[in-house]
Amino acid sequence: MEVILHVYDVTNSDSDKTNSTIVQINKIFKDRIGLGGIFHSAVQVYGEDEWSFGFCEQGSGVFSCPSGRNPMYTYREPIVLGRTNFPIFKVNQILRELSREWAGSSYELLSKNCNHFCDDFCERLGVPKLPGWVNRFANAGDTAIEIAENTVFRLRQAKTEIVSASKVAYRFLVGVTSGSGGGNDSPGNSNRGSPRFQATWFKNIINAGDKPSIGSEIESLDNNPLQKHHQQNSALTMRQLSRSGKTKETEFTRV
């Protein structure tokens, strides 16, 4: 049996101006550009009725009406999708299954509309799905939402990673400077305990973190713990230099 898709312009608004605008949009984007538009669709197979899906508060959203005569929309065109090999009793069984699965309250304009229902129906009938232009606007909306959600997630993830990295760097710097006064350093790392080495090394780390491309981002995310550590340890480094007899003004300036 032949399977026919009936396509309508969505002109069910209470405003004639809105309905006219939708018709014009469909003419431009579908008829002239071939991109798509705002359409309602229904599937006809066996008999004179077409089957589609819409919103209702209770029960199934699957409904039927005479083919090409849905009073809510403006009829546009029929499209022959192919032929199904299923007998009528099998098609009726498929429709009963769809009626149970497609509740009217589950209707969503972008993700679960009449065109998605027709796609599901056609797939079960073993014929090609709807042409891409019939539901392209809704599919584009789905894609935009997905991209937006993924972008927000990735930004949050990046912020968490940067904050964690800055905290690790902060703890590492605290560990280096706090161990400078003791005698527990290994012979291979004897220079690391000297205040002069710490002053130069710490200055290089801070200067690298002060570059606008990195430092400003970390500061905005976690109030720049490296800069906080630099301020907190200025007095400490000065005291260490004093104890070792190296209190020259030039050395303190390098810190």
N, C-alpha and C positions, 0 to 999 in steps of 0.2 A: 504494500500500500504506500502511496506517495505521502511524504511528510512535507507540509507547507508551513513556512514561518510568515506570520502576518506582523507587519511593522507599522507603528503609529507615531505621529508627533505627540509629545506629551503636552497637551493643551487643556489640562484639568484645573487650571487656576481660576479663581473667581474674578480675576482681572483680565479683561479682553486685551488690554495693552500688553500684559505679561505673556499671554498666549500668542499674540501676534509676534512678539519679540522672539519667542522660542522657535516659531515657524521660520522666521528670518534667519536665526542662528543655524538651524538645521539645513536650510537652503545653501547658506554660504559654506559651512564647514563640511557638509556631506556632498551636496550636488556640485559645488564648484571646486572645492579643495580635495574632497574624498577622504577627509580625516575622520569625521564622525558627527555625532550630535546628541540630542536628548530624546531618547526613544523608549516607547513601550513595545513589548513583543509578546506573541502568543503562538502556540503550536497547534496545527490542525492535523489529525490523523484519524481515519475511519469516521465517517459521518460528517455533519455540517457544522459542528461546534469546534471552537478553538479553546485551548487550555493555557492558563497563565497563573500568576501569583501576585498577591497584594497584601496590604496590611489589614488586620482585624484584631481586636482585643482578645477574642477567644476563638478556639477552634482552628481549623485548617485555613491557610491563606490561599489554597489552590481553588480556582473557580473556572467556570466555563461560560461562554456566551456564543451567539451565532457568529460564525467566522467573518472577520472584517467589519463587525458592527458594534464594537465596544463603544457605548455612548459617552464615555469619559474622555476619549481622545479623538484626534483627527487621523483618519486612516491615510496611510502613505503608499504601501506597496506590499505584494506577496512575493516570497522568495522560496523556490522549490529547493529543499535541502538534500533530497534523495529519496530512496525507498527503503522501508523497513520490511524485514522478512518475518516479523512476528505476527501471529494471527491476532484477531481482535480480543480474544479472552486474555492473551498475554499482555496486550497493551492496557487492558482494563486493570490487570493485576499491578502493572507498573504505576498506573495512576493512583491506585489505592495506597501503594507504598509511599509515593510522593506526598499524598495528602496527609499521611501520618507524620512524615519527616519535616514538612515545610509548614510549620505553625505560623499563623498570621502575625502573632506578636513578635516573631523573630525577624520580621522584615527590616532591612537596613538599606538606605538609598544607595550607598557605595559598595557594600560588601555582600549583600544578599537581597537582590531586587528581582524583578520579573525576568530580566535577561539572564541572570544566573540560573533561575529556575528552568528556563527554556534550554539552556546549555546542558543542564543535568538531564532533562527529559530526552533531549536528542541523543545524548551519549548512551542512555539506556536503550534507546530505540535502535542504536547501531548506525546512525546517520551522522554526517558532519555537524559540528557545532555551528553557532551563529557566526556570520561574517564579523570580522574584527571591528568594523565601524559602528555596529549596532550598540555595543556597550563600551566603546573606547573611552568616553568621558568618565564613566564610573571607574574603569580600570586605572585610568590616569590618576584619579583621586585616591584610589587605594595605594598606588605606588608613591604618591607624594606623602601620604600619611606615614607609610613605612619608612621612607627616607628620613622624615622629620624625627620619628621616634628613635631610629638608629643613631642619628646625629646627636640627639640629646644624651643618649646612653653613652656614646663614645666620649663626649665632652666630660661627662661626669666621671667616667673611668680614667680619662687622662688627668683630670684634676686630682683624683685620689692617688694616682701613681706619682705625680709630681710632689704632692704633699708628703707622701711616704718617703720618697727619695730625699727630700730636703731634711726630714727628721733623721733619717739614717746618717746623712752628712753631718748634721748637728751633733749627734751622739759620737760620731767618729772624731770630730774636732775636739769635743770635750775630753774624750779619752786620751788624745795625744797631749794636750796641754796639761791635763791633770797629772800625767805621769812624768812631767819634765823635771820635777824637783827631787825625785827619788834616785836610788842607785840600782834599780832592778833591770835596767836596759841591758840587752845582750851586747857583747863586744862588737858585733857586726853593725849594731844600730847605735853606737855610742854617741854619734853626732846628733841623734834625734833628741837627746835629753838636754842639749844646750839651748839656753834662751835665744841665742843669736840665730841658730838654725830655725827654731820655731817662729821667730819674728819674720824672717824672710819667707819661709814656706807659707805661713798663715796669711801674709800680705798678698802673695800670689794667688792663693785660693780666693780671698775676698775680692781682689781686683777682677778675677775671672767671673765671679758671680755678680759683679756690678755692671756688666755689660747690659744695655737696654734690652737686647733680644732675649736674655735669659733672666736676669735679675728682676726686672719689672714684673714678669709673669709670676715668678715664684713669690714675690712680695705680695701681689694681689691675691694669691691663693692661700698663703699661710703666713703672712706678715713677715716674710724673709727671715727665718731662724738663723741663717748665716750672719746676717747683719746684726741681729740681736747678740749673737755669740761674740762678734767682733767688739761690740760696745762693752759687753760684760767682762771681757778678758783684757781690755786695754790696761786697766789698773793692775791686774794680775801680772801681766807681762812686765810692766814697769817695776813692780816689786821684785820680780825674778832678776831683772837686770841690775837692780840696786844691790841685791844680795851677792851677786857675782862680781860687783865692783865695776860694772859697765853702765854708768848712768850718764853717759854723754848725750847731749841733746840731739845729736845727729842720729844716734841709734834709735832713740824713742821716736823720732820723726819717721823713720823707715817703717815702723810698725803701723 
